[in-house]
Amino acid sequence: MGPLIQQGIINPEWNSIIAFVIGISFGFILEQAGFSTARKIVGVFYGYDMTVLRVFLTAVVTASIGLLYFNYLGWIDLDLIYINPTFIWSAIVGGVLVGLGMIVGGYCPGTSFAAAAIGKIDGIVFIGGLFIGVFFYGETYNWLFKDLHEAGNLGAITMYNLLGISSGALEFFFILFAILLFWMTIVITKKFSNKLLKY
Amino acid sequence: MEKLQEPKKYMNPYLAGFLLGLTMIAAFYFSGRGLGASGAIKSSVTAIVSAVAPEHANNSEFYSSYKGEGSSPLNSWLVFEMIGFIFGALISGYIGGRIKKDIVKPPKVKVNTRMIMALIGGIVAGIGATLGRGCTSGAGLTGMSNLSVAGFISFMAMFGGAFMFSFFLRKYWINR
């Protein structure tokens, strides 16, 4: 029964090797899907290439159904997995800044590594920027970011806790929401594909 | 002869998404945690600062939180995962015939302009990913997979934010 490290079924010394292998799969898939070029990343926002949104949503739907199913079958104890803590304000402001960085630089942190790995110089420069950004944050944390970073703490809360419904019901609504977004990606692609918006 | 070196087509997005979802499940099943990317940079920056100015790092509330227990800040799950990530992307790029020194930029944009934009974008995303406790992978993808409220907020903020600002950058990317 999982998670295998937390349950003591696998020796924690194996954790780094597991991380490495999972990383190989992660990097391989992102590069295979075309996330190693800013063209694809930016395409979502100008309507000429919806790959990023499609991959992202399919992954989330697959993983969230899988986790609930594993839990249902008793293969994983969801109480032992890491749930991202919710700090409302930093999540909103931080998220918008990641979005701004993505549309200015053409990458997000993960995709810039995929780009750099296959020789894209702009990806390497973006990573340089990430280091500077994190360093700047670290140096100014106490007087600039700390209050915002810690504000609006709701704890490690899930959507079904928040809404007071079962995880299955939440998943059902989430799948409907995802289908709506998939349909939107098709409509948007059709609308923009003949308008020469590509570069 | 050029034809022979033409890069192979990318994977179907839904298949890629499905496989990425399985990778996420594996991460949770084995290690009880999801995927991430920016965490490895936070650890690396902490490691560099600790090496250059150990006193300063120890006194800093921020760096202390990334130092981990005892050993090097680089001894973290996300650092090993990102080392694997680079290998995985390399293997995929090699198979696809896409490994090439290159700069991705819109045709009319100068190389220097593109480099400055990439650097600024990286800086802003670096600040955002630290403030928001994760990037598109760690906060968005992983956060939504475990159905955390944080994940949904991050996803909407990131994609909504990028979409909002894309209007102001349309001349840069698509020249209209």
Chai-1 contact restraints between the chains, C-beta under 6 A:
chainA,res_idxA,chainB,res_idxB,connection_type,confidence,min_distance_angstrom,max_distance_angstrom,comment,restraint_id
A,G2,B,Y29,contact,1.0,0.0,6.0,A-B,restraint_1
A,P3,B,G32,contact,1.0,0.0,6.0,A-B,restraint_2
A,L4,B,F30,contact,1.0,0.0,6.0,A-B,restraint_3
A,I5,B,S31,contact,1.0,0.0,6.0,A-B,restraint_4
A,Q6,B,G32,contact,1.0,0.0,6.0,A-B,restraint_5
A,N15,B,S31,contact,1.0,0.0,6.0,A-B,restraint_6
A,S16,B,F80,contact,1.0,0.0,6.0,A-B,restraint_7
A,I18,B,F30,contact,1.0,0.0,6.0,A-B,restraint_8
A,I18,B,S31,contact,1.0,0.0,6.0,A-B,restraint_9
A,A19,B,W77,contact,1.0,0.0,6.0,A-B,restraint_10
A,A19,B,F80,contact,1.0,0.0,6.0,A-B,restraint_11
A,A19,B,E81,contact,1.0,0.0,6.0,A-B,restraint_12
A,F20,B,F80,contact,1.0,0.0,6.0,A-B,restraint_13
A,F20,B,G84,contact,1.0,0.0,6.0,A-B,restraint_14
A,I22,B,A26,contact,1.0,0.0,6.0,A-B,restraint_15
A,I22,B,A27,contact,1.0,0.0,6.0,A-B,restraint_16
A,I22,B,E81,contact,1.0,0.0,6.0,A-B,restraint_17
A,G23,B,E81,contact,1.0,0.0,6.0,A-B,restraint_18
A,G23,B,G84,contact,1.0,0.0,6.0,A-B,restraint_19
A,G23,B,F85,contact,1.0,0.0,6.0,A-B,restraint_20
A,I24,B,G84,contact,1.0,0.0,6.0,A-B,restraint_21
A,I24,B,F87,contact,1.0,0.0,6.0,A-B,restraint_22
A,I24,B,G88,contact,1.0,0.0,6.0,A-B,restraint_23
A,S25,B,T23,contact,1.0,0.0,6.0,A-B,restraint_24
A,F26,B,T23,contact,1.0,0.0,6.0,A-B,restraint_25
A,F26,B,L35,contact,1.0,0.0,6.0,A-B,restraint_26
A,F26,B,F85,contact,1.0,0.0,6.0,A-B,restraint_27
A,G27,B,F85,contact,1.0,0.0,6.0,A-B,restraint_28
A,G27,B,G88,contact,1.0,0.0,6.0,A-B,restraint_29
A,G27,B,A89,contact,1.0,0.0,6.0,A-B,restraint_30
A,F28,B,G88,contact,1.0,0.0,6.0,A-B,restraint_31
A,F28,B,I91,contact,1.0,0.0,6.0,A-B,restraint_32
A,F28,B,S92,contact,1.0,0.0,6.0,A-B,restraint_33
A,I29,B,A16,contact,1.0,0.0,6.0,A-B,restraint_34
A,I29,B,L19,contact,1.0,0.0,6.0,A-B,restraint_35
A,I29,B,L20,contact,1.0,0.0,6.0,A-B,restraint_36
A,E31,B,A89,contact,1.0,0.0,6.0,A-B,restraint_37
A,E31,B,S92,contact,1.0,0.0,6.0,A-B,restraint_38
A,E31,B,G93,contact,1.0,0.0,6.0,A-B,restraint_39
A,Q32,B,M11,contact,1.0,0.0,6.0,A-B,restraint_40
A,Q32,B,S92,contact,1.0,0.0,6.0,A-B,restraint_41
A,A33,B,Y10,contact,1.0,0.0,6.0,A-B,restraint_42
A,A33,B,M11,contact,1.0,0.0,6.0,A-B,restraint_43
A,A33,B,A16,contact,1.0,0.0,6.0,A-B,restraint_44
A,G34,B,Y10,contact,1.0,0.0,6.0,A-B,restraint_45
A,T37,B,V104,contact,1.0,0.0,6.0,A-B,restraint_46
A,A38,B,V104,contact,1.0,0.0,6.0,A-B,restraint_47
A,R39,B,V104,contact,1.0,0.0,6.0,A-B,restraint_48
A,V42,B,W173,contact,1.0,0.0,6.0,A-B,restraint_49
A,F45,B,A162,contact,1.0,0.0,6.0,A-B,restraint_50
A,F45,B,F163,contact,1.0,0.0,6.0,A-B,restraint_51
A,F45,B,S166,contact,1.0,0.0,6.0,A-B,restraint_52
A,Y46,B,I174,contact,1.0,0.0,6.0,A-B,restraint_53
A,T51,B,P13,contact,1.0,0.0,6.0,A-B,restraint_54
A,R54,B,P13,contact,1.0,0.0,6.0,A-B,restraint_55
A,V55,B,P13,contact,1.0,0.0,6.0,A-B,restraint_56
A,V55,B,A16,contact,1.0,0.0,6.0,A-B,restraint_57
A,V55,B,G17,contact,1.0,0.0,6.0,A-B,restraint_58
A,T58,B,Y14,contact,1.0,0.0,6.0,A-B,restraint_59
A,T58,B,G17,contact,1.0,0.0,6.0,A-B,restraint_60
A,T58,B,F18,contact,1.0,0.0,6.0,A-B,restraint_61
A,A59,B,G17,contact,1.0,0.0,6.0,A-B,restraint_62
A,A59,B,L20,contact,1.0,0.0,6.0,A-B,restraint_63
A,A59,B,G21,contact,1.0,0.0,6.0,A-B,restraint_64
A,V60,B,M144,contact,1.0,0.0,6.0,A-B,restraint_65
A,V60,B,S145,contact,1.0,0.0,6.0,A-B,restraint_66
A,T62,B,F18,contact,1.0,0.0,6.0,A-B,restraint_67
A,T62,B,G21,contact,1.0,0.0,6.0,A-B,restraint_68
A,A63,B,G21,contact,1.0,0.0,6.0,A-B,restraint_69
A,A63,B,M24,contact,1.0,0.0,6.0,A-B,restraint_70
A,A63,B,I25,contact,1.0,0.0,6.0,A-B,restraint_71
A,A63,B,S145,contact,1.0,0.0,6.0,A-B,restraint_72
A,S64,B,S145,contact,1.0,0.0,6.0,A-B,restraint_73
A,S64,B,L147,contact,1.0,0.0,6.0,A-B,restraint_74
A,G66,B,I25,contact,1.0,0.0,6.0,A-B,restraint_75
A,I76,B,Y29,contact,1.0,0.0,6.0,A-B,restraint_76
A,L80,B,G32,contact,1.0,0.0,6.0,A-B,restraint_77
A,I81,B,F28,contact,1.0,0.0,6.0,A-B,restraint_78
A,I81,B,G32,contact,1.0,0.0,6.0,A-B,restraint_79
A,Y82,B,R33,contact,1.0,0.0,6.0,A-B,restraint_80
A,I83,B,N146,contact,1.0,0.0,6.0,A-B,restraint_81
A,I83,B,S148,contact,1.0,0.0,6.0,A-B,restraint_82
A,N84,B,G143,contact,1.0,0.0,6.0,A-B,restraint_83
A,N84,B,S148,contact,1.0,0.0,6.0,A-B,restraint_84
A,N84,B,A150,contact,1.0,0.0,6.0,A-B,restraint_85
A,N84,B,G151,contact,1.0,0.0,6.0,A-B,restraint_86
A,T86,B,V149,contact,1.0,0.0,6.0,A-B,restraint_87
A,T86,B,A150,contact,1.0,0.0,6.0,A-B,restraint_88
A,S90,B,L131,contact,1.0,0.0,6.0,A-B,restraint_89
A,S90,B,G132,contact,1.0,0.0,6.0,A-B,restraint_90
A,A91,B,G132,contact,1.0,0.0,6.0,A-B,restraint_91
A,A91,B,A150,contact,1.0,0.0,6.0,A-B,restraint_92
A,A91,B,I153,contact,1.0,0.0,6.0,A-B,restraint_93
A,A91,B,S154,contact,1.0,0.0,6.0,A-B,restraint_94
A,I92,B,A157,contact,1.0,0.0,6.0,A-B,restraint_95
A,G94,B,G128,contact,1.0,0.0,6.0,A-B,restraint_96
A,G94,B,L131,contact,1.0,0.0,6.0,A-B,restraint_97
A,G94,B,G132,contact,1.0,0.0,6.0,A-B,restraint_98
A,G95,B,G132,contact,1.0,0.0,6.0,A-B,restraint_99
A,G95,B,S154,contact,1.0,0.0,6.0,A-B,restraint_100
A,G95,B,A157,contact,1.0,0.0,6.0,A-B,restraint_101
A,G95,B,M158,contact,1.0,0.0,6.0,A-B,restraint_102
A,V96,B,A157,contact,1.0,0.0,6.0,A-B,restraint_103
A,V96,B,G161,contact,1.0,0.0,6.0,A-B,restraint_104
A,L97,B,V124,contact,1.0,0.0,6.0,A-B,restraint_105
A,L97,B,I127,contact,1.0,0.0,6.0,A-B,restraint_106
A,L97,B,G128,contact,1.0,0.0,6.0,A-B,restraint_107
A,V98,B,A125,contact,1.0,0.0,6.0,A-B,restraint_108
A,V98,B,G128,contact,1.0,0.0,6.0,A-B,restraint_109
A,V98,B,A129,contact,1.0,0.0,6.0,A-B,restraint_110
A,V98,B,C135,contact,1.0,0.0,6.0,A-B,restraint_111
A,V98,B,M158,contact,1.0,0.0,6.0,A-B,restraint_112
A,G99,B,M158,contact,1.0,0.0,6.0,A-B,restraint_113
A,G99,B,G161,contact,1.0,0.0,6.0,A-B,restraint_114
A,G99,B,A162,contact,1.0,0.0,6.0,A-B,restraint_115
A,L100,B,V124,contact,1.0,0.0,6.0,A-B,restraint_116
A,L100,B,G161,contact,1.0,0.0,6.0,A-B,restraint_117
A,L100,B,F165,contact,1.0,0.0,6.0,A-B,restraint_118
A,G101,B,G121,contact,1.0,0.0,6.0,A-B,restraint_119
A,G101,B,V124,contact,1.0,0.0,6.0,A-B,restraint_120
A,G101,B,A125,contact,1.0,0.0,6.0,A-B,restraint_121
A,G101,B,G128,contact,1.0,0.0,6.0,A-B,restraint_122
A,M102,B,A162,contact,1.0,0.0,6.0,A-B,restraint_123
A,I103,B,A162,contact,1.0,0.0,6.0,A-B,restraint_124
A,I103,B,F165,contact,1.0,0.0,6.0,A-B,restraint_125
A,I103,B,S166,contact,1.0,0.0,6.0,A-B,restraint_126
A,I103,B,L169,contact,1.0,0.0,6.0,A-B,restraint_127
A,V104,B,M117,contact,1.0,0.0,6.0,A-B,restraint_128
A,V104,B,I120,contact,1.0,0.0,6.0,A-B,restraint_129
A,V104,B,G121,contact,1.0,0.0,6.0,A-B,restraint_130
A,G105,B,A118,contact,1.0,0.0,6.0,A-B,restraint_131
A,G105,B,G121,contact,1.0,0.0,6.0,A-B,restraint_132
A,G105,B,G122,contact,1.0,0.0,6.0,A-B,restraint_133
A,C108,B,C135,contact,1.0,0.0,6.0,A-B,restraint_134
A,C108,B,T136,contact,1.0,0.0,6.0,A-B,restraint_135
A,P109,B,A37,contact,1.0,0.0,6.0,A-B,restraint_136
A,P109,B,S38,contact,1.0,0.0,6.0,A-B,restraint_137
A,P109,B,A129,contact,1.0,0.0,6.0,A-B,restraint_138
A,P109,B,C135,contact,1.0,0.0,6.0,A-B,restraint_139
A,G110,B,A37,contact,1.0,0.0,6.0,A-B,restraint_140
A,G110,B,S137,contact,1.0,0.0,6.0,A-B,restraint_141
A,F113,B,F85,contact,1.0,0.0,6.0,A-B,restraint_142
A,A114,B,A89,contact,1.0,0.0,6.0,A-B,restraint_143
A,A117,B,I86,contact,1.0,0.0,6.0,A-B,restraint_144
A,A117,B,A89,contact,1.0,0.0,6.0,A-B,restraint_145
A,A117,B,L90,contact,1.0,0.0,6.0,A-B,restraint_146
A,I118,B,G93,contact,1.0,0.0,6.0,A-B,restraint_147
A,I118,B,R98,contact,1.0,0.0,6.0,A-B,restraint_148
A,I118,B,I99,contact,1.0,0.0,6.0,A-B,restraint_149
A,G119,B,I99,contact,1.0,0.0,6.0,A-B,restraint_150
A,G119,B,K100,contact,1.0,0.0,6.0,A-B,restraint_151
A,G119,B,K101,contact,1.0,0.0,6.0,A-B,restraint_152
A,G119,B,D102,contact,1.0,0.0,6.0,A-B,restraint_153
A,K120,B,D102,contact,1.0,0.0,6.0,A-B,restraint_154
A,K120,B,V104,contact,1.0,0.0,6.0,A-B,restraint_155
A,I121,B,I103,contact,1.0,0.0,6.0,A-B,restraint_156
A,D122,B,I103,contact,1.0,0.0,6.0,A-B,restraint_157
A,D122,B,V104,contact,1.0,0.0,6.0,A-B,restraint_158
A,D122,B,R114,contact,1.0,0.0,6.0,A-B,restraint_159
A,D122,B,A118,contact,1.0,0.0,6.0,A-B,restraint_160
A,V125,B,M115,contact,1.0,0.0,6.0,A-B,restraint_161
A,V125,B,A118,contact,1.0,0.0,6.0,A-B,restraint_162
A,V125,B,L119,contact,1.0,0.0,6.0,A-B,restraint_163
A,F126,B,A118,contact,1.0,0.0,6.0,A-B,restraint_164
A,F126,B,G121,contact,1.0,0.0,6.0,A-B,restraint_165
A,F126,B,G122,contact,1.0,0.0,6.0,A-B,restraint_166
A,G129,B,L119,contact,1.0,0.0,6.0,A-B,restraint_167
A,G129,B,G122,contact,1.0,0.0,6.0,A-B,restraint_168
A,G129,B,I123,contact,1.0,0.0,6.0,A-B,restraint_169
A,L130,B,I41,contact,1.0,0.0,6.0,A-B,restraint_170
A,L130,B,G122,contact,1.0,0.0,6.0,A-B,restraint_171
A,L130,B,G126,contact,1.0,0.0,6.0,A-B,restraint_172
A,F131,B,V45,contact,1.0,0.0,6.0,A-B,restraint_173
A,I132,B,I123,contact,1.0,0.0,6.0,A-B,restraint_174
A,G133,B,I123,contact,1.0,0.0,6.0,A-B,restraint_175
A,G133,B,G126,contact,1.0,0.0,6.0,A-B,restraint_176
A,G133,B,I127,contact,1.0,0.0,6.0,A-B,restraint_177
A,V134,B,I41,contact,1.0,0.0,6.0,A-B,restraint_178
A,V134,B,K42,contact,1.0,0.0,6.0,A-B,restraint_179
A,V134,B,V45,contact,1.0,0.0,6.0,A-B,restraint_180
A,V134,B,G126,contact,1.0,0.0,6.0,A-B,restraint_181
A,V134,B,T130,contact,1.0,0.0,6.0,A-B,restraint_182
A,F135,B,V45,contact,1.0,0.0,6.0,A-B,restraint_183
A,Y137,B,I127,contact,1.0,0.0,6.0,A-B,restraint_184
A,Y137,B,T130,contact,1.0,0.0,6.0,A-B,restraint_185
A,G138,B,F62,contact,1.0,0.0,6.0,A-B,restraint_186
A,G138,B,Y63,contact,1.0,0.0,6.0,A-B,restraint_187
A,Y141,B,F62,contact,1.0,0.0,6.0,A-B,restraint_188
A,F145,B,L131,contact,1.0,0.0,6.0,A-B,restraint_189
A,I157,B,V149,contact,1.0,0.0,6.0,A-B,restraint_190
A,T158,B,L147,contact,1.0,0.0,6.0,A-B,restraint_191
A,T158,B,S148,contact,1.0,0.0,6.0,A-B,restraint_192
A,M159,B,L147,contact,1.0,0.0,6.0,A-B,restraint_193
A,M159,B,V149,contact,1.0,0.0,6.0,A-B,restraint_194
A,L162,B,V149,contact,1.0,0.0,6.0,A-B,restraint_195
A,L197,B,I174,contact,1.0,0.0,6.0,A-B,restraint_196
A,Y199,B,P106,contact,1.0,0.0,6.0,A-B,restraint_197
A,Y199,B,I174,contact,1.0,0.0,6.0,A-B,restraint_198
